[in-house]
Amino acid sequence: MTVSPAPPETPRGRLSALARLWPFIRPYRGLVALTFLGALLATLTQLVIPLVVRAVVDGPIAAGDRAGLVPLLALALAFGVAEAALFFLRRWAMNNSSLRIERDLRDTLYQRLQRLPVAFHDGWSSGQLLSRATTDVSTVRRFVGFGAVFLIVNLITCAVVGVLLVITYWPLGVAVLLTSIPLTFFALRWEKSYNAQSRDAQDEQGELATHVEEAVQGIRVVKSLGRSRLVFDRYDRKAVRLRDLQLVKVRTLAKIWCLFEFQPQITLAIILVGGSLAVSSGALTLGGLVGFVALFTVLLWPILSLGFLLAQAQETASACDRIGELLDAPLTVTDRPGARPQPIGTPARLRFESVGFRFPGGGSPVLDGVDLDLAPGETVALVGATGSGKTTLTALVGRLVDVTSGRVTLDGHDVRDLPLAQLRSVVATAFEEATLFSMSVRENLTLGRPGAGDREVAEALRVAQAEFVHELPWGLDTRIGEQGLSLSGGQRQRLALARAVVGRPAVLVLDDPLSALDVHTEALVERALRDVLADTTALVVAHRASTVLLADRVALLEGGRITAVGRHTDLLAEVPAYRDLLSSESELTGAGGLSEVGSR
């Protein structure tokens, strides 16, 4: 079962979180600077038009000089063309930089998810990871390409226009500046609330994505149990909660927008009244008033957009925090410094030396002082009651998890001293739960051995009794649906087994890979599997009598310790706990169960 991570204890969504983006922006800082420069110059170019308007009103219009209009109108046209060219430059640079930054961030995040240990993924719901890798990354891209640029440009524009307004007529200019004080106060107050609201909505969106994914993957179970209504009701509750959280955001944003819409209208009224009085008293020319109003209208969009841009900045800060939780998660299973490839025989000797394992923050150890030696080419069956630590022990071989004490060695080399790439090329694992990917049969089979040829693939299919793939519409090139759900459980398990034995690995770990097979197919697979096991070292988790019979020796795991090792017949005769375990298996209590086990 996966659980969502606990919320961070530190404040979330702070604008300082945006600093995390710098390593991704730095390679494209030239394009980002060009985007900023184009947007800034285009915006500042707009400020020339009000100055030209003032000159037209106070000059040619006041003097009735029509000829004097031509150069001023030509100047306004030239600046209009320049503004259009700068907007084109900004758009081109913005698209080139933001899409590349998004690609790099997504690649980095995906690579990090691949490197994070299995224990990390066990503790996170897939929907939370998916929402961070898609929605949050897209939020970052939109902010980097548009929000961040115009947030800075519009603040600069406000400052420049404020100075020009004061220069044009300082009493009105100061009045305009004073009206911005309450605007700033309320914006800063509400953005703190918007912080938490954005994060809550983003987290709930991840929970909803998890539910949808589980419902789709488990659609057969849902339909077979007739629980579609129950699943929908659970989905609806999460969707309603997400809607409510989004509405809380909308209400806060509406307040911000209302304030940013209301303030300019009040300020414009003050300008018109004060400006009219100044013109009537001769303190300001008519052209000066027209230019002042025109300058202020240029300021309207920067003021109105600040509410939206600040909200976008907060959402992006929240997205950066959420992405940072993944990028900051510790890599507990990595190559050790100085790790280099070592000669590993085929088959290899596998040893567990005083191996212990305890989950982080767990109580009693799952494994405690496990010693087990598998000679090259030997097959050992690992048996034990549910919860005895069998799966954990097998996971240590390929370093899906690492020991917390002792060591696991291949041909005398600690597996932690081997590069992960080498280790996982010589150790192959087939799990009880067969996982297939949305790719062709051939690609699934050669996933761990990309260089495997047709002969090796055909041999693996023969061993796993998976020749049924040739009857698929396009044979080995048939694309398997997501999770391989277009195949039966037995077919998926046989393909997973074939994937494990392709290329005859030095060490083969089988975690009850035949559980979904019928008796007839299981017998055929076991007969062919004996040839493979003769040439490799194998550790096989066994729950069936027939699987036990494949092994040269059997190891009994009880309470995290190996309590008995030996031939099956010897353990059956001499170890009561082993005998009791086998007799408790349902398949062994039927006719011929124990007699078959004891016949070897």
N, C-alpha and C positions, 0 to 999 in steps of 0.2 A: 504494500500500500504506500502511495506517495502522499506526502503532506506538504503543504505550502510552508515556506520559510517564515520564521518569526520576523515581524517588522523590525527594522533597525532601531536601535535605541537613540541614535543621533538624530538631530533635526533633519527633515527630509525636504527635498525640493528647493534648497537654498541656491541662490544664483551663483554662489561660489562653485557649485557642482559643474557649472558650464566650463570651468577650467580643464576638466577632464578631456574636453574635445581638442585641446591644442595639439597633442601628438598626431591627431588625424588631420588637422588643418595645416600643420606646418609644411608637409610636402607640397601643398598647393597654395602656399601663402601668396605667391605672385598673382594667381588667378583671383584669390579672395581679395587681395588689395586692389586689383583691377576692377572687380565688382563694386567694391566700396567707392573707389575713385569715380567710376562712371555714374553711380547713383548720386554721389555728393555733388559732382559738377552739374549733372542734369537738374538737380533740385535747386542749386544755387543759380543756375541759368534762368530759372523761373523768376528769380528776384529782380532781374534786369527789367522785365516787362513793366512792373509798376513804376519803376524810375523813368522809363520811356514815356509811360502814360502821363506822369506828372509834367515831364518836359513838353509833351504835346499840348496839354491843357493850358499851361502857363505861357507857352511860346506861340506856335503857329495859330492855335485856335483863338487865344486871347487877342493876338495881333491881326487876325484875319489873313495870315500868310500861308496860302495853300501850297506854294512851292516849298516852304519849309517843312511840310508834312512828309515829303518824299524820302529824304534821308533817314528821318526817324522811323518811318514805317519799314524801310529797307533794313534798318538795324534790328527792329523787332522781328522781322522775317528771318534774318540771319541767325538770331539767337534761337528762334523756334526750330530751325533746321538743325542747329547744333544740339539742341535738347533731344531731338528725335534720334540723332546719331549716337549720342551718349546713352540713351535708353537701350538702343540696340547693342551697344558694347557691353552694358551691364547685364543684359539678358544672356548674351553669349558666354560671358565669363562666369556668370552665376550657374548656368546649367552645367558647364564643364567642371566647375569646382565642386558643387554640392553633390552631384551624382557620383563623382569619384570618391568623395569623402564618405558618402553612404556605402559605397561598395567596400571600401577599406574597413569601415567600422563593422559591417555585416560579416566580412570575411574573418576579421579578428575575433568577433564574438563567436562565430561558428567554430573556428579552430579551438577557441577556449573551451567550448562545450565538449568538443571531442577529446580534449586533454584532461578535463576534470574527471576525477575518479568516479567509479561506479557508486560509491557511498554518497557522493554529492547528488547524483541523479536519483538515487533512492529517496532522497529527502525533498525533492522538488517535483511539483506537478508539471506535466508536460505543457499545459496551457500557459503557465506563468513563463516558462522558457520561450515558448512560441511567441507570446505577446511582446516579450523583450526583443526578440530577434527580428520582428516584423514591425509592429505598430510603433514601438519606441524608437527604433532606428529610423523609420520614416519621419517621425516627429523631429528628430535631430536634423535630418536632411532639409526639411522645410524651414527650420529655424536658421540653419547655417546659410542657406541659399537666399532667404528673404528676410526673416525676422531680425536676425542679428545685424544685418547690413542697414536696414531702415530704422532700427531702434537707435543706432548710433547716428546715422545721417539725419534723422528727424530731430534728435536732440541738438545736433550742431545747427540745423536749420532754425530751430526755435531760438537758439542763442544769437545767431547772426541777425535774424529778423528783429529780435528784441533790441539789439544795438541800433539797427537802422530806424526802428520806430522812435527810439529815444533821440536819435540825430535829427529825424524829420520834424518832430515836435515833442519836446521832452515831457511836458505835463501829461499828455495822452500816453506817451511811451511808458512812463512810470506807472500810470494807472493800469495799463495792460499787464505789466509785470506783477503788480500787487494782486491782481485777480488770479494769478497762477499759484499763489501760496496755498489757498485751501485745496486747490486741485491736487497739488503735490502731497499734502497731508493725507487726504482721504485715499489717494491711490496707494500710498505706502501702507496704510492701515489695512486695506482690503486685499492687497496682494499676499499678506501673510495667511489670511483665511483661504485664499485661492490655492496657495501652496498645498495645504493638507487635503483640500477637496480634490485637487488634480491627482494626487498620489492615490487616494482612496478609490477613485474611479478607475485609474489604470490597473490597480491590483484586482479590483472586481472584474474588470474585463478579462484579465488572465484566468480568473476562476471560471468565468463563463466559457472561455475557450476550452478549458480543461473538461468541463461537463459535456460540451458538444463533441469533443474528440472521443470521450469515453462512450457516449451514446451511439456514435457512428460505428466505432470499432466493435461495440457489443450489441449491434442491432439484431443479430440472430438470437441472442439470449433474451433480449427485451421482447422480441416478437413471440418467441416460443413460450414465454411465461405470461404473455398477455399483459405486460406492464407498461405499454406505451404511454398510457395516461399518467402513471406515476412518474415516469421519466420526464414527460412534458411538464408536469406540475413543478418538479424540482428545477427544471430549466427556467420555467416561468418565474419562479421566486427569485432566482438569480438575475434574470433579465429585468424584473421589476426593480430589484435593488440597484442594479446598474443604472436604470432609468432615473431612479430617485437621486442617486449620487450625481448623475449628469445634470439633473434639474437644479440641484443645490449649486453646482458650478455655474449654471446658466443664470440663476438669480444673482449670484455674486458678480458675474460678468455684466449682467444687465445694470446693476448699480454703478459699476465702473463706467460703462458706456454712457449711461444717463448723465453722469457727472461730466464726462468729457464732451458730450453733446451740448449740455446746458451752459457750461462755462463760456464757450466762444460766443453764444448768442447774447448773453448778458454783456460780455465785453464789447461786442459789436454795437449794442445799444449805447453803451457809455461813449464809444468812439464817435458815433453819429451825433449824439447830443453835445458832447464836449467840442467836437470838431466844428459843428455848426456855429456854436457860440464863438469859437476862436476865429472863424472866417468872418463872422459879422463884426467882430471887434478889430479885425485887421491883423491879428496875431498870426494868422495862418492863411496862405493863399488857397484859392479853390483847387488849384492843381496839387498843392500840398495835401489837402484833405483827400482828394481822389487817390493820390499816390499812397497815402497812409492806409486808406481802406483797402486798396489793392494789395498792399503788402500784408495786411492782416488776413485777407482772404487766402493768400499763399500759405499762411500759418495754420489755416483751418485743418487741412489734411494731416499735417504732422501732429497736431494736438489730438484730433479724433483717433488717429491710428495708434497713439501711445497706449491707450487702454488695451487694444487688441494685442499689440506687440509685447507689452509687459505680461499679459496673460500667457502668450505663447512662450515667452522666456521662462515663466514658471513651470509650464508643462514640460518644456525641454529640460529644465533643471531636474524635474522629477524623473524624466526618462533617463537622464544621465545617472542619477542615483540608482535606478533600477538596473541599468546596464552595468554600472560599477559593481553592484552586488555579485554579478557573475565574473567580471574581470578580476575582482579582488579575492574571489574564493580561492583558498589554498590548493595548490597542485601537490597532493600528497603522494602520488605515484608518478615519479619522473625518473629520467636517467640520472644516475649519480655522476658527480663531477669525475671526469677521467674514464667513464665507462667506455669500453671498446670491445669489439667483437672478439669472441673466444672460440677455439675449436670445440665443436659439439658433435659427438658421434651420432650416427644413425644406425641403430637406436642408441639412446643416451641412458645413463644411469641417473635415476631420480631419487633424491633422498630428502626426508624431512627430519631435521635435527633439532630436537627439543622445541618444536614449534608451538608458539602460543599466539592467540589472537583474542583481542578484546575490542568491542566497538567503542568509539570515542564516547565518553560519558556513561558507558555501560557499567553494569554491576559485575557479576561473575564472568570469567572468561568463557568464550565460546569454545576455544581450543586451549589445552593446557598440557605442555610437555609431550607433544606428539612426536614419536620416533617411528619412521617407516623407511625401509630401503627397498627400492625396486631395481633389480638388476637389468642391464640392457636386454631388451627383447622380452622382458617378463610382463605378464598381465596380472594385476592385483585387483580383486574386487573389494570395494569398500562398502560395508553394510553397517546399518545402525538404525535405531529408532528415529522417528521424526524429531527434528530439533537437536540431534546429537552433534551436528557440525559438519556433515558430509559435504554439503555444497560449499561451505566456507573453505574447507580444506582443499577442494579441487580448484577454487578460485585463486588460491595462493600460487599455483604453479605458473599461470600466465600473468601473475601480478595484477589481476583485476582488483585485488586488495593486497596489502602488504602485511607480513607478519608483524606482531608487536613484540615478539621475543623469539629467539632461536633463528633458524634460517632454513631455506629451501635451496637445494643445489642441483645443478645439472652437470654431470661429469666433473664434480668437485667445484664448480663455479657457482657462487651465490647468485641466484637469479636477479638480485638487486644490482649486481655488478655488471650485468649484461645490458647492452642497449635494448630498449623496449622493442625496437624494430626487429632485432635479431631474435629476441626471446619469443616473440609472437609469430615469427616465421618458422620456428622449430617446434612450437607447441600448438597443437590444434585442439579445439574444444567443441563438443556437440552437447547442447543443453536439452533438457527435457522439453522445455517450451521452445519449439522451433520458430525462429524469427527469420522471415524472408523479406526481401525488399522489392520495391516497385521497379524492377528491372527484368531483363531476360533470364531464362533458366540458366543459360551459360554464364552470365555475369554473376548470378547468385552462387553458382558452383565454384567459380574461380575467384571469388571475392578475396580469399586469403592467399591464393596462389595465382596471381595474374598471369604468370608464365606457363601455367599448366597447358599441355597440348591435348589434342583430341583423344589420343590413346589413354592418357591419364584420366581424362573426364569420363571416357567410356568405362574404364576399369572401376572408377568410383561409383558410377551408376549401377554397375553389375553388383558390386559388393553390397550397396544399399538397396538392391532390388528396386531401383527407381527408373528402369527402362521405360516406364509409362510416359516419360516426357516425350518420347519419339512419337507418341500418338496425339500429342497436343497439336493445335492447328499449324504452328510453325516450328514444331520440334524444339530444339534447344534455343531457338531465337524467339520463342513465345514469351511475351511479356507477362509476368506474374502480377496480379493485382496487389494493392497495398496489404502488407502483412501476409501475403499469400493466401488470403481468405477464399480465393477461387478454387483452391485445392482442399482436399480432405485433410484431417489432422494427421493421419498416417502418411499421406503423400508429403506433407510438409516436413514431417519428422525424417522421412527417408532422404529427402533432398538435403536437409541439414546434416544428416550423417554422411552423405556423399561429399558434401562440402568439407567436412572435417577430415576425411580420409584421402582427399585428392593430394597427390604428391607424396604419399606415405611419410608423414611427419616423424620427427625423432621421438616425440612424446605425444601420445593421444590421450585426452581426458574426455571421458564419456559420462555425462550425468543422466543416467537412466534414459538413453536416447531411443529405446524401443517400446516405450510404454503405450504408445498409441497404435501399435501394430497388432493385427490379428495373429492368431497362433500359427497359421500356415506361413504367412509372410515373415513372421519373426523367426521361424525355423530356417527359412531360406537365407535371411539376412545373417543369422548367427553362423550358418555353415560357411558363407562367403567371408564373413568377418574374421573367422579364424585365420585365414591366410594373411590378412592385414596385421592382426595382432602378433603373428609369428615374427614379423619384421620391425616391430616398433615396441616401445615401452608404453604400457597403457595402464591408466588408473580408471577403473570403471565403478561408478556408483550403481549398486545393484539393489533392485527391489523384487526381482523375479528369480525363481529357482534356475531358470534356463540361463539367465545372465550370469549368475554365480558360477555355473558350470563352464563358462568361457575362460575363467581365470585359472592361473597356475597356483595362486595363493589367495586367501581371503583375510581381510583385516576387519576386525570388529571394533567399531567406534562407539564408546559409551561415555556420555557426559563430557565430551571434549577430549577424551583420552583413548588411545589404542590399547585395548585390554587383552586382545588375543590376535595372533597371526599364525596362519598355518594352512594346510590343505583342508579343503571343504569337508572331506570325510572325517578327518581327525578332529576338527572343531565340532562337528556334529556329534561325535562320540564323546568328546572330552570336556566341552564347554557348555554347561547348561544354559547360560545366557544366550549363546548363539542358537542353540536348539529352540529355546523359547521364542526368540525373535522370529525365526523362520516359521515356526508353527503358528505364530500370530498373523502371518501374512494370509490374507483371504484366499489367494490363489493356491496356497500350499495346504490349506485345510480340506480342500476337495479331494475327490477320489484320485489316488495316485500321487498326491502332492509330495508328502514326505518320503514316500518310497522312491519317487523319482530323484529327489534330492540326494537320498542316501545311496543311490545305486552306483554313483561314480566311484 
